[in-house]
Amino acid sequence: MTDKTTDTPALKANYESRFFVGNVVSPGDLTGARFDMLKKHFNFLTAENAMKPIHIQAEPGKFTFETADALVNAALEAGFKVHGHTLAWHQQSPEWLNREGIGREEAIENLVTHVKTVATHFRGRVVSWDVLNEAIMDGPLNPEDWRASLRQTPWLKAIGLEHIELLFKTAREADPDAILYYNDYNEDYQDKALAIYHMVKELNEKNPDVMGRPLIDGIGMQGHYLLNTDIKNVQASLELFISLGVEISVTELDVRAGDNHVLTEDQAIRQGVLYAQLFDLCKKYPGKFVRMTLWGLDDASSWRSQQNPLLFDAKLQPKPAFFAALDPDTFLAEHGTVTVKRETLQAEVRRGTPALDANDPLWQELPAIPVNQYLMAWQGAYGNAKMLWDERNLYVNVAVTNAELNRANPTIHEQDSVEIYIDEGNHKILYMQADDGVFRINFANEKTFTPDTIAGGFESAVFVREKAYTVVAKIPFRTIKPAGGTLIGFELQINGASSQGLRQSIAVWNDVSGKSWQNPSGYGILRLV
Ligand code: XIL
Protein backbone atom coordinates (compact mmCIF):
# COMPACT_ATOMS: atom_id res chain seq x y z
CA MET A 1 0.00 0.00 0.00
CA THR A 2 1.34 3.45 -0.83
CA ASP A 3 1.48 5.97 1.94
CA LYS A 4 -0.77 8.81 0.88
CA THR A 5 -0.43 10.76 4.11
CA THR A 6 2.82 12.56 3.42
CA ASP A 7 1.99 13.89 -0.03
CA THR A 8 -1.60 14.98 0.66
CA PRO A 9 -2.17 18.75 0.62
CA ALA A 10 -3.14 20.42 3.89
CA LEU A 11 -6.90 20.59 4.40
CA LYS A 12 -6.79 23.87 6.32
CA ALA A 13 -4.95 25.65 3.50
CA ASN A 14 -7.96 25.36 1.20
CA TYR A 15 -10.21 27.18 3.66
CA GLU A 16 -7.79 29.80 4.94
CA SER A 17 -9.82 32.83 3.93
CA ARG A 18 -13.15 31.17 4.73
CA PHE A 19 -13.23 29.38 8.07
CA PHE A 20 -11.07 27.55 10.60
CA VAL A 21 -10.79 23.78 10.30
CA GLY A 22 -10.63 22.04 13.65
CA ASN A 23 -10.33 18.64 15.25
CA VAL A 24 -10.42 17.10 18.72
CA VAL A 25 -7.50 16.20 20.91
CA SER A 26 -6.93 13.67 23.68
CA PRO A 27 -3.74 13.08 25.72
CA GLY A 28 -2.44 10.40 23.31
CA ASP A 29 -2.51 12.78 20.35
CA LEU A 30 0.21 15.18 21.42
CA THR A 31 3.22 13.45 19.85
CA GLY A 32 4.29 11.54 16.76
CA ALA A 33 2.33 11.01 13.57
CA ARG A 34 -0.98 11.96 15.11
CA PHE A 35 0.19 15.37 16.26
CA ASP A 36 1.95 15.91 12.92
CA MET A 37 -1.30 15.23 11.09
CA LEU A 38 -3.28 17.50 13.39
CA LYS A 39 -0.75 20.28 12.83
CA LYS A 40 -0.71 19.79 9.08
CA HIS A 41 -4.45 19.77 8.41
CA PHE A 42 -6.09 21.69 11.27
CA ASN A 43 -5.75 25.04 13.02
CA PHE A 44 -8.25 24.78 15.89
CA LEU A 45 -8.51 22.15 18.64
CA THR A 46 -11.23 21.07 21.06
CA ALA A 47 -10.50 18.69 23.96
CA GLU A 48 -12.56 15.59 23.22
CA ASN A 49 -13.24 14.93 26.90
CA ALA A 50 -10.75 16.67 29.19
CA MET A 51 -12.67 19.91 29.79
CA LYS A 52 -16.05 18.30 30.57
CA PRO A 53 -17.38 18.77 34.12
CA ILE A 54 -16.76 15.12 35.10
CA HIS A 55 -13.04 15.51 34.34
CA ILE A 56 -12.61 19.00 35.80
CA GLN A 57 -14.60 18.76 39.02
CA ALA A 58 -15.41 15.13 39.80
CA GLU A 59 -15.61 15.97 43.49
CA PRO A 60 -17.07 19.18 44.88
CA GLY A 61 -14.46 21.93 45.10
CA LYS A 62 -11.60 19.72 43.85
CA PHE A 63 -10.69 21.13 40.45
CA THR A 64 -8.33 18.96 38.40
CA PHE A 65 -6.96 20.92 35.48
CA GLU A 66 -3.76 18.93 34.79
CA THR A 67 -4.91 16.97 31.73
CA ALA A 68 -6.79 19.88 30.21
CA ASP A 69 -3.90 22.29 30.83
CA ALA A 70 -1.44 19.93 29.15
CA LEU A 71 -3.68 19.69 26.08
CA VAL A 72 -4.39 23.41 25.88
CA ASN A 73 -0.77 24.45 26.38
CA ALA A 74 0.57 21.98 23.83
CA ALA A 75 -2.05 23.15 21.35
CA LEU A 76 -1.20 26.81 21.88
CA GLU A 77 2.52 26.17 21.58
CA ALA A 78 1.97 24.40 18.28
CA GLY A 79 0.03 27.41 16.99
CA PHE A 80 -3.54 26.14 17.27
CA LYS A 81 -6.46 28.17 18.53
CA VAL A 82 -8.48 26.40 21.24
CA HIS A 83 -12.22 25.99 21.75
CA GLY A 84 -13.52 25.04 25.22
CA HIS A 85 -16.03 22.18 25.55
CA THR A 86 -18.16 22.28 27.69
CA LEU A 87 -19.16 24.31 30.77
CA ALA A 88 -22.60 22.76 31.28
CA TRP A 89 -24.03 19.48 30.03
CA HIS A 90 -26.41 16.90 31.48
CA GLN A 91 -24.02 14.13 30.34
CA GLN A 92 -20.46 13.60 31.58
CA SER A 93 -21.18 15.69 34.65
CA PRO A 94 -20.57 14.35 38.14
CA GLU A 95 -23.69 13.17 39.93
CA TRP A 96 -23.30 15.68 42.77
CA LEU A 97 -23.05 18.75 40.51
CA ASN A 98 -26.63 18.76 39.36
CA ARG A 99 -28.24 15.75 40.91
CA GLU A 100 -31.95 15.06 40.74
CA GLY A 101 -33.83 16.80 43.57
CA ILE A 102 -31.08 19.30 44.46
CA GLY A 103 -32.27 22.54 46.10
CA ARG A 104 -32.32 25.83 44.18
CA GLU A 105 -29.68 27.70 46.21
CA GLU A 106 -27.25 24.81 46.15
CA ALA A 107 -27.75 24.30 42.43
CA ILE A 108 -27.08 27.99 41.71
CA GLU A 109 -23.99 27.93 43.89
CA ASN A 110 -22.67 24.81 42.10
CA LEU A 111 -23.32 26.28 38.70
CA VAL A 112 -21.73 29.65 39.39
CA THR A 113 -18.69 28.15 41.10
CA HIS A 114 -18.03 25.66 38.32
CA VAL A 115 -18.50 28.05 35.41
CA LYS A 116 -16.63 30.91 37.05
CA THR A 117 -13.66 28.79 38.13
CA VAL A 118 -13.26 26.98 34.83
CA ALA A 119 -13.79 29.98 32.53
CA THR A 120 -11.44 32.09 34.66
CA HIS A 121 -8.79 29.37 34.65
CA PHE A 122 -8.66 29.21 30.84
CA ARG A 123 -9.12 32.95 30.25
CA GLY A 124 -6.82 34.21 27.53
CA ARG A 125 -6.15 30.67 26.31
CA VAL A 126 -9.49 29.68 24.76
CA VAL A 127 -11.11 31.66 21.95
CA SER A 128 -14.60 30.33 22.57
CA TRP A 129 -16.68 28.16 24.91
CA ASP A 130 -19.58 25.77 24.57
CA VAL A 131 -21.40 27.23 27.56
CA LEU A 132 -24.45 25.01 27.34
CA ASN A 133 -24.62 21.67 25.54
CA GLU A 134 -27.76 19.83 24.35
CA ALA A 135 -30.49 21.62 26.29
CA ILE A 136 -33.26 21.13 23.71
CA MET A 137 -35.17 17.83 23.53
CA ASP A 138 -35.52 15.72 20.39
CA GLY A 139 -38.76 15.98 18.47
CA PRO A 140 -40.31 18.94 20.33
CA LEU A 141 -44.06 18.95 19.69
CA ASN A 142 -44.36 22.72 19.46
CA PRO A 143 -40.92 24.16 18.69
CA GLU A 144 -42.20 27.75 18.71
CA ASP A 145 -42.54 27.24 22.45
CA TRP A 146 -38.85 26.79 23.29
CA ARG A 147 -39.54 26.66 27.04
CA ALA A 148 -41.67 23.55 26.58
CA SER A 149 -38.98 22.15 24.26
CA LEU A 150 -36.25 22.12 26.92
CA ARG A 151 -34.83 18.82 28.09
CA GLN A 152 -35.92 18.20 31.69
CA THR A 153 -32.47 18.42 33.28
CA PRO A 154 -31.81 18.66 37.02
CA TRP A 155 -30.61 22.27 36.61
CA LEU A 156 -33.81 23.23 34.83
CA LYS A 157 -35.86 21.58 37.55
CA ALA A 158 -33.87 23.09 40.41
CA ILE A 159 -33.24 26.62 39.13
CA GLY A 160 -35.82 27.10 36.40
CA LEU A 161 -35.37 28.81 33.03
CA GLU A 162 -33.04 31.42 34.51
CA HIS A 163 -30.26 28.86 34.71
CA ILE A 164 -29.56 29.44 31.03
CA GLU A 165 -29.05 33.19 31.43
CA LEU A 166 -27.09 32.60 34.62
CA LEU A 167 -24.72 30.23 32.80
CA PHE A 168 -23.99 32.64 29.98
CA LYS A 169 -23.72 35.72 32.22
CA THR A 170 -21.33 33.96 34.58
CA ALA A 171 -19.17 32.84 31.67
CA ARG A 172 -19.17 36.35 30.15
CA GLU A 173 -18.05 37.90 33.45
CA ALA A 174 -15.31 35.33 33.94
CA ASP A 175 -13.93 35.71 30.41
CA PRO A 176 -15.38 38.75 28.62
CA ASP A 177 -13.39 38.09 25.43
CA ALA A 178 -14.47 34.48 24.91
CA ILE A 179 -17.12 33.85 22.26
CA LEU A 180 -19.98 32.04 24.01
CA TYR A 181 -21.80 29.22 22.20
CA TYR A 182 -24.95 27.22 22.59
CA ASN A 183 -24.15 23.73 21.15
CA ASP A 184 -26.53 20.91 20.10
CA TYR A 185 -26.95 17.82 17.88
CA ASN A 186 -29.69 16.81 15.39
CA GLU A 187 -29.73 20.50 14.62
CA ASP A 188 -30.53 19.59 11.01
CA TYR A 189 -33.97 18.37 12.18
CA GLN A 190 -36.16 21.38 11.49
CA ASP A 191 -38.29 21.07 14.62
CA LYS A 192 -35.26 21.05 16.90
CA ALA A 193 -33.60 23.88 14.93
CA LEU A 194 -36.70 26.01 15.37
CA ALA A 195 -36.73 25.51 19.14
CA ILE A 196 -33.03 26.49 19.31
CA TYR A 197 -33.74 29.52 17.13
CA HIS A 198 -36.56 30.74 19.36
CA MET A 199 -34.52 30.23 22.53
CA VAL A 200 -31.48 32.18 21.27
CA LYS A 201 -33.65 34.88 19.71
CA GLU A 202 -35.62 35.55 22.86
CA LEU A 203 -32.65 35.39 25.23
CA ASN A 204 -30.61 37.75 23.04
CA GLU A 205 -33.51 40.19 22.66
CA LYS A 206 -33.94 40.17 26.41
CA ASN A 207 -30.19 40.57 27.08
CA PRO A 208 -28.82 42.71 24.22
CA ASP A 209 -25.93 44.11 26.23
CA VAL A 210 -24.13 41.75 28.57
CA MET A 211 -20.82 43.58 28.97
CA GLY A 212 -21.11 45.00 25.50
CA ARG A 213 -22.63 42.09 23.54
CA PRO A 214 -25.80 40.02 23.35
CA LEU A 215 -25.93 37.09 25.78
CA ILE A 216 -25.22 34.30 23.26
CA ASP A 217 -22.54 34.87 20.59
CA GLY A 218 -22.76 31.67 18.61
CA ILE A 219 -24.61 28.46 17.80
CA GLY A 220 -22.67 25.22 17.46
CA MET A 221 -24.11 22.65 15.08
CA GLN A 222 -22.55 19.42 16.34
CA GLY A 223 -22.99 17.70 12.98
CA HIS A 224 -23.07 14.03 13.94
CA TYR A 225 -24.51 13.06 10.57
CA LEU A 226 -25.59 9.94 8.70
CA LEU A 227 -25.30 8.91 5.04
CA ASN A 228 -28.89 9.93 4.50
CA THR A 229 -28.59 13.33 6.19
CA ASP A 230 -30.04 15.77 3.69
CA ILE A 231 -27.79 18.75 2.97
CA LYS A 232 -30.93 20.85 2.41
CA ASN A 233 -31.87 20.41 6.05
CA VAL A 234 -28.37 21.41 7.16
CA GLN A 235 -28.58 24.48 4.94
CA ALA A 236 -32.03 25.43 6.24
CA SER A 237 -30.85 25.29 9.87
CA LEU A 238 -27.60 27.11 9.10
CA GLU A 239 -29.45 29.98 7.42
CA LEU A 240 -32.09 30.10 10.15
CA PHE A 241 -29.36 30.45 12.79
CA ILE A 242 -27.39 33.00 10.74
CA SER A 243 -30.54 35.14 10.57
CA LEU A 244 -30.17 35.67 14.33
CA GLY A 245 -26.92 37.57 13.78
CA VAL A 246 -24.87 35.07 15.79
CA GLU A 247 -21.79 33.23 14.48
CA ILE A 248 -22.09 29.58 13.47
CA SER A 249 -19.67 26.66 13.67
CA VAL A 250 -19.94 22.97 12.92
CA THR A 251 -18.45 21.70 16.15
CA GLU A 252 -18.36 17.86 16.12
CA LEU A 253 -18.53 16.72 12.52
CA ASP A 254 -18.63 13.03 11.60
CA VAL A 255 -20.67 11.07 9.05
CA ARG A 256 -21.56 7.48 9.91
CA ALA A 257 -21.29 5.05 6.99
CA GLY A 258 -21.23 1.26 7.00
CA ASP A 259 -21.04 -0.79 10.18
CA ASN A 260 -18.79 -3.22 12.10
CA HIS A 261 -15.72 -1.31 10.86
CA VAL A 262 -16.67 -2.15 7.26
CA LEU A 263 -17.05 0.60 4.67
CA THR A 264 -17.88 -0.47 1.12
CA GLU A 265 -16.52 1.51 -1.84
CA ASP A 266 -19.99 2.77 -2.60
CA GLN A 267 -20.53 3.91 1.00
CA ALA A 268 -17.13 5.63 1.01
CA ILE A 269 -18.13 7.64 -2.07
CA ARG A 270 -21.55 8.53 -0.66
CA GLN A 271 -19.88 9.61 2.57
CA GLY A 272 -17.52 11.75 0.49
CA VAL A 273 -20.48 13.37 -1.27
CA LEU A 274 -21.96 14.53 2.03
CA TYR A 275 -18.58 15.84 3.25
CA ALA A 276 -18.12 17.69 -0.05
CA GLN A 277 -21.63 19.16 0.13
CA LEU A 278 -20.98 20.37 3.68
CA PHE A 279 -17.61 21.98 3.08
CA ASP A 280 -18.99 23.54 -0.09
CA LEU A 281 -22.07 24.89 1.71
CA CYS A 282 -20.13 26.39 4.61
CA LYS A 283 -17.82 28.34 2.27
CA LYS A 284 -20.80 30.44 1.28
CA TYR A 285 -21.13 32.43 4.52
CA PRO A 286 -17.81 34.19 5.13
CA GLY A 287 -17.65 36.00 8.45
CA LYS A 288 -20.77 34.18 9.63
CA PHE A 289 -19.69 30.56 9.42
CA VAL A 290 -16.40 30.52 11.31
CA ARG A 291 -15.20 26.98 12.13
CA MET A 292 -15.61 23.40 10.91
CA THR A 293 -14.41 20.96 13.58
CA LEU A 294 -14.16 17.22 12.92
CA TRP A 295 -14.89 14.92 15.89
CA GLY A 296 -11.79 12.78 15.55
CA LEU A 297 -8.77 12.27 13.34
CA ASP A 298 -9.30 8.71 12.10
CA ASP A 299 -11.93 5.98 12.11
CA ALA A 300 -10.13 3.86 14.70
CA SER A 301 -10.07 6.57 17.37
CA SER A 302 -13.60 7.86 16.69
CA TRP A 303 -16.24 7.52 19.40
CA ARG A 304 -18.19 5.83 16.60
CA SER A 305 -15.38 3.76 15.17
CA GLN A 306 -17.75 0.94 14.11
CA GLN A 307 -19.32 3.28 11.58
CA ASN A 308 -16.19 4.68 9.95
CA PRO A 309 -17.23 8.33 10.21
CA LEU A 310 -14.05 10.36 9.63
CA LEU A 311 -11.65 11.61 6.93
CA PHE A 312 -8.80 9.19 7.63
CA ASP A 313 -9.02 5.40 7.99
CA ALA A 314 -7.67 3.28 10.84
CA LYS A 315 -4.21 3.30 9.22
CA LEU A 316 -4.31 7.11 9.04
CA GLN A 317 -4.68 6.98 5.26
CA PRO A 318 -6.93 9.60 3.60
CA LYS A 319 -10.35 8.27 2.56
CA PRO A 320 -12.49 9.56 -0.32
CA ALA A 321 -14.07 11.77 2.37
CA PHE A 322 -10.74 13.54 2.83
CA PHE A 323 -10.40 14.39 -0.87
CA ALA A 324 -14.06 15.43 -0.88
CA ALA A 325 -13.51 17.86 1.99
CA LEU A 326 -10.27 19.10 0.44
CA ASP A 327 -11.76 19.89 -2.96
CA PRO A 328 -15.57 19.67 -2.95
CA ASP A 329 -15.99 21.02 -6.50
CA THR A 330 -13.87 18.33 -8.11
CA PHE A 331 -15.36 15.59 -5.97
CA LEU A 332 -18.94 16.67 -6.67
CA ALA A 333 -18.25 17.09 -10.38
CA GLU A 334 -17.17 13.47 -10.42
CA HIS A 335 -19.64 11.96 -7.96
CA GLY A 336 -22.30 14.59 -7.38
CA THR A 337 -25.02 12.51 -9.01
CA VAL A 338 -24.43 9.63 -6.59
CA THR A 339 -27.62 9.60 -4.62
CA VAL A 340 -27.33 9.62 -0.88
CA LYS A 341 -30.84 8.14 -0.43
CA ARG A 342 -30.96 4.79 1.26
CA GLU A 343 -33.24 1.87 0.50
CA THR A 344 -35.99 0.88 2.92
CA LEU A 345 -34.91 -2.15 4.93
CA GLN A 346 -36.97 -5.33 4.48
CA ALA A 347 -37.08 -8.50 6.56
CA GLU A 348 -38.67 -11.89 5.91
CA VAL A 349 -40.91 -13.25 8.66
CA ARG A 350 -41.45 -16.99 8.98
CA ARG A 351 -44.62 -18.69 10.16
CA GLY A 352 -44.89 -19.98 13.72
CA THR A 353 -46.83 -19.60 16.95
CA PRO A 354 -44.41 -19.11 19.85
CA ALA A 355 -45.30 -18.93 23.54
CA LEU A 356 -44.87 -15.52 25.21
CA ASP A 357 -41.44 -16.66 26.28
CA ALA A 358 -38.01 -15.50 25.17
CA ASN A 359 -36.78 -19.09 25.49
CA ASP A 360 -39.36 -20.66 23.22
CA PRO A 361 -37.30 -22.86 20.84
CA LEU A 362 -39.17 -21.38 17.86
CA TRP A 363 -37.13 -18.17 18.26
CA GLN A 364 -33.77 -19.86 18.37
CA GLU A 365 -32.68 -20.38 14.79
CA LEU A 366 -34.41 -17.33 13.30
CA PRO A 367 -32.35 -14.55 11.72
CA ALA A 368 -32.41 -11.28 13.72
CA ILE A 369 -32.69 -7.71 12.50
CA PRO A 370 -30.49 -5.06 14.17
CA VAL A 371 -32.08 -2.13 15.99
CA ASN A 372 -28.94 -0.04 16.18
CA GLN A 373 -29.23 3.15 14.14
CA TYR A 374 -28.92 5.89 16.72
CA LEU A 375 -30.98 9.06 16.36
CA MET A 376 -29.47 11.00 19.26
CA ALA A 377 -25.79 11.75 19.77
CA TRP A 378 -25.55 9.25 22.64
CA GLN A 379 -25.08 5.55 21.89
CA GLY A 380 -27.06 3.82 24.61
CA ALA A 381 -29.46 0.87 24.54
CA TYR A 382 -29.71 -1.10 21.28
CA GLY A 383 -30.85 -4.56 20.30
CA ASN A 384 -31.82 -7.35 17.94
CA ALA A 385 -35.31 -8.41 16.97
CA LYS A 386 -36.99 -11.54 15.63
CA MET A 387 -40.52 -11.88 14.32
CA LEU A 388 -43.00 -14.73 13.60
CA TRP A 389 -46.55 -14.72 12.25
CA ASP A 390 -49.67 -16.88 12.13
CA GLU A 391 -53.15 -16.12 10.79
CA ARG A 392 -54.11 -14.23 13.95
CA ASN A 393 -51.01 -12.46 15.27
CA LEU A 394 -47.62 -10.97 14.62
CA TYR A 395 -45.08 -12.05 17.28
CA VAL A 396 -42.14 -9.79 18.09
CA ASN A 397 -39.10 -10.59 20.22
CA VAL A 398 -36.77 -7.65 20.93
CA ALA A 399 -33.57 -8.34 22.90
CA VAL A 400 -32.18 -5.07 24.29
CA THR A 401 -28.66 -4.65 25.69
CA ASN A 402 -26.55 -1.79 27.05
CA ALA A 403 -29.54 -0.38 28.97
CA GLU A 404 -29.51 1.56 32.26
CA LEU A 405 -32.94 0.10 33.18
CA ASN A 406 -34.44 3.35 34.39
CA ARG A 407 -38.13 4.20 34.46
CA ALA A 408 -38.11 7.31 36.67
CA ASN A 409 -39.61 9.46 33.91
CA PRO A 410 -43.43 9.43 33.89
CA THR A 411 -43.56 8.89 30.11
CA ILE A 412 -42.86 5.37 28.83
CA HIS A 413 -41.00 6.50 25.71
CA GLU A 414 -38.60 8.47 27.93
CA GLN A 415 -37.86 5.31 29.95
CA ASP A 416 -35.92 2.20 28.97
CA SER A 417 -38.55 0.89 26.60
CA VAL A 418 -39.31 -0.66 23.23
CA GLU A 419 -41.72 0.88 20.73
CA ILE A 420 -43.28 -1.25 18.02
CA TYR A 421 -44.86 0.62 15.10
CA ILE A 422 -47.16 -1.18 12.69
CA ASP A 423 -48.74 -0.05 9.43
CA GLU A 424 -50.70 -3.18 8.52
CA GLY A 425 -51.49 -2.01 5.00
CA ASN A 426 -47.92 -0.78 4.37
CA HIS A 427 -49.40 2.39 2.86
CA LYS A 428 -46.27 4.53 3.29
CA ILE A 429 -48.26 7.73 3.70
CA LEU A 430 -47.45 10.69 5.90
CA TYR A 431 -50.05 10.41 8.63
CA MET A 432 -51.55 7.75 10.90
CA GLN A 433 -54.63 5.86 9.68
CA ALA A 434 -56.91 3.21 11.20
CA ASP A 435 -54.53 0.34 10.34
CA ASP A 436 -51.59 2.00 12.10
CA GLY A 437 -50.59 1.70 15.73
CA VAL A 438 -47.82 2.34 18.25
CA PHE A 439 -47.18 -0.18 21.06
CA ARG A 440 -44.82 0.91 23.87
CA ILE A 441 -43.53 -1.54 26.47
CA ASN A 442 -41.00 -0.69 29.19
CA PHE A 443 -38.69 -3.16 30.91
CA ALA A 444 -41.24 -3.57 33.72
CA ASN A 445 -43.85 -4.62 31.13
CA GLU A 446 -45.88 -1.42 31.58
CA LYS A 447 -47.54 -0.38 28.34
CA THR A 448 -49.14 2.48 26.47
CA PHE A 449 -50.84 2.42 23.08
CA THR A 450 -51.62 4.94 20.36
CA PRO A 451 -54.49 4.84 19.73
CA ASP A 452 -55.80 3.27 22.96
CA THR A 453 -58.18 1.05 21.00
CA ILE A 454 -55.36 -1.20 19.74
CA ALA A 455 -54.71 -2.52 23.26
CA GLY A 456 -57.36 -5.26 22.87
CA GLY A 457 -55.78 -8.68 22.44
CA PHE A 458 -52.21 -7.34 22.77
CA GLU A 459 -50.07 -9.34 25.20
CA SER A 460 -46.45 -9.03 26.25
CA ALA A 461 -43.88 -10.46 28.63
CA VAL A 462 -40.50 -9.02 29.61
CA PHE A 463 -37.39 -10.90 30.75
CA VAL A 464 -34.86 -8.73 32.59
CA ARG A 465 -31.14 -9.37 33.06
CA GLU A 466 -28.38 -7.04 34.14
CA LYS A 467 -28.36 -4.01 31.80
CA ALA A 468 -30.52 -6.02 29.39
CA TYR A 469 -34.09 -7.10 28.79
CA THR A 470 -36.11 -8.97 26.22
CA VAL A 471 -39.65 -8.00 25.25
CA VAL A 472 -41.86 -10.67 23.68
CA ALA A 473 -45.14 -9.39 22.27
CA LYS A 474 -48.19 -10.86 20.59
CA ILE A 475 -49.92 -8.32 18.37
CA PRO A 476 -53.28 -9.26 16.80
CA PHE A 477 -53.83 -8.36 13.14
CA ARG A 478 -56.76 -5.96 13.10
CA THR A 479 -57.39 -4.91 9.51
CA ILE A 480 -55.72 -7.49 7.28
CA LYS A 481 -55.90 -11.23 6.64
CA PRO A 482 -52.22 -12.18 6.52
CA ALA A 483 -50.88 -14.67 3.99
CA GLY A 484 -47.55 -15.63 2.43
CA GLY A 485 -46.34 -12.58 0.49
CA THR A 486 -48.18 -9.98 2.60
CA LEU A 487 -46.13 -6.81 3.19
CA ILE A 488 -46.48 -4.94 6.48
CA GLY A 489 -45.04 -1.54 7.40
CA PHE A 490 -42.99 -2.16 10.56
CA GLU A 491 -40.59 -0.22 12.72
CA LEU A 492 -38.83 -0.75 16.05
CA GLN A 493 -37.39 1.82 18.40
CA ILE A 494 -35.38 1.26 21.57
CA ASN A 495 -35.41 4.16 24.01
CA GLY A 496 -32.55 4.36 26.52
CA ALA A 497 -32.90 6.38 29.72
CA SER A 498 -29.99 7.69 31.75
CA SER A 499 -29.60 6.95 35.44
CA GLN A 500 -31.16 10.39 35.99
CA GLY A 501 -34.35 9.38 34.23
CA LEU A 502 -33.83 11.31 31.00
CA ARG A 503 -33.99 9.68 27.59
CA GLN A 504 -30.41 9.77 26.36
CA SER A 505 -30.52 7.50 23.33
CA ILE A 506 -32.84 6.26 20.61
CA ALA A 507 -31.98 3.28 18.40
CA VAL A 508 -34.15 2.28 15.43
CA TRP A 509 -34.25 -0.42 12.76
CA ASN A 510 -34.99 1.57 9.59
CA ASP A 511 -36.78 4.89 10.15
CA VAL A 512 -34.26 7.59 11.05
CA SER A 513 -36.79 10.44 10.69
CA GLY A 514 -37.50 10.57 14.44
CA LYS A 515 -41.15 10.80 13.43
CA SER A 516 -42.28 7.16 13.51
CA TRP A 517 -44.86 7.99 16.17
CA GLN A 518 -46.79 10.27 13.82
CA ASN A 519 -45.67 9.43 10.31
CA PRO A 520 -45.56 5.80 9.06
CA SER A 521 -44.03 6.61 5.66
CA GLY A 522 -40.50 5.86 6.87
CA TYR A 523 -41.16 2.42 8.40
CA GLY A 524 -39.26 -0.64 7.21
CA ILE A 525 -41.11 -3.55 5.61
CA LEU A 526 -41.88 -7.09 6.77
CA ARG A 527 -42.62 -9.75 4.16
CA LEU A 528 -44.54 -12.72 5.52
CA VAL A 529 -43.30 -16.04 4.11
C1 XIL B 1 -18.08 12.06 23.27
C2 XIL B 1 -16.61 11.66 23.20
O1 XIL B 1 -16.21 11.66 21.85
C3 XIL B 1 -16.39 10.28 23.81
O2 XIL B 1 -15.00 10.00 23.88
C4 XIL B 1 -17.00 10.21 25.21
O3 XIL B 1 -16.92 8.89 25.71
C5 XIL B 1 -18.47 10.64 25.16
O4 XIL B 1 -18.56 11.94 24.59
N1 XIL B 1 -21.83 15.38 21.97
C6 XIL B 1 -20.82 16.06 22.61
C7 XIL B 1 -19.49 15.43 22.81
O5 XIL B 1 -21.00 17.26 22.89
O6 XIL B 1 -18.88 15.85 23.99
C8 XIL B 1 -19.57 13.92 22.81
O7 XIL B 1 -18.23 13.39 22.84
C9 XIL B 1 -20.35 13.45 21.61
C10 XIL B 1 -21.76 13.99 21.64
Boltz pocket constraint, residues with backbone or C-beta under 6 A from the ligand:
constraints:
  - pocket:
      binder: B
      contacts: [[A, 48], [A, 49], [A, 133], [A, 185], [A, 222], [A, 252], [A, 303], [A, 377], [A, 378]]
      max_distance: 6.0
